[in-house]
Amino acid sequence: MPGRHRRPPTGEQSALPADADLRLLAITQGRTVTDEGVATFPGGRHPYAYRTLYRPDGSVERLLERLAPGPLQPPGLSSAG
């Protein structure tokens, strides 16, 4: 009857899958891993830019900034001329 414990993975088997938890990835690789993008909260109209930094020591830094709504050019300026 085979034992219920497996041997530890070796070689290519030990590589983390692409969807591994980013904090674990930062710790095992010894580098900061960044997750960033743009999101809108449910029921909200304004987009927010977010950035999460996962550090090798296990700490996490989260940044959230509201993106300014409105025209891309200041009022009164026209690109047609």
C-alpha positions in Angstrom: 0.0 0.0 0.0 1.5 3.3 -1.0 2.2 5.9 1.7 0.1 9.0 1.8 3.1 11.4 1.9 4.6 12.4 -1.4 8.2 13.2 -2.1 9.0 17.0 -2.3 8.8 18.4 -5.8 12.1 18.6 -7.7 13.2 20.4 -10.9 10.4 21.8 -13.0 7.8 20.5 -10.5 9.0 22.9 -7.8 8.2 26.0 -9.9 5.2 27.9 -8.7 2.2 28.0 -11.0 1.3 31.3 -12.7 -1.7 31.9 -10.5 0.3 31.5 -7.2 -0.4 33.9 -4.4 1.7 37.0 -5.1 2.8 37.4 -1.4 4.1 33.8 -1.5 5.8 34.5 -4.9 7.6 37.5 -3.4 8.8 35.6 -0.4 10.1 32.6 -2.3 11.7 34.6 -5.1 13.2 37.2 -2.8 11.9 40.2 -4.8 9.1 42.7 -4.7 6.1 41.7 -6.7 3.7 44.4 -8.0 0.0 44.1 -8.8 -1.6 47.2 -10.3 -4.5 48.3 -12.4 -7.7 50.4 -12.6 -10.9 49.5 -10.9 -14.4 51.0 -10.3 -16.2 50.2 -7.0 -19.6 48.6 -7.3 -22.2 51.4 -7.7 -19.5 54.0 -8.2 -18.8 56.2 -11.2 -15.2 57.2 -10.7 -12.3 54.9 -11.5 -9.4 54.3 -9.1 -5.9 53.3 -9.8 -4.5 50.7 -7.4 -1.0 49.3 -6.8 -0.1 46.6 -4.3 3.5 45.8 -3.5 4.3 42.4 -2.0 7.7 42.5 -0.3 10.1 39.6 0.3 9.8 40.0 4.1 6.0 39.3 3.8 4.8 42.9 4.2 2.3 44.4 1.9 1.9 48.1 0.8 -1.4 49.1 -0.8 -1.9 52.4 -2.7 -5.2 53.6 -4.0 -5.8 56.9 -5.9 -8.9 58.3 -7.4 -8.4 59.2 -11.0 -9.6 62.7 -11.8 -12.8 62.8 -13.9 -13.3 65.4 -16.5 -11.9 66.6 -19.8 -8.3 65.8 -20.9 -7.6 69.4 -21.7 -8.2 72.4 -19.4 -11.3 74.5 -20.2 -10.8 77.2 -22.7 -8.0 75.5 -24.7 -8.9 74.1 -28.1 -6.8 71.8 -30.2 -8.5 73.1 -33.4 -6.9 76.2 -34.8 
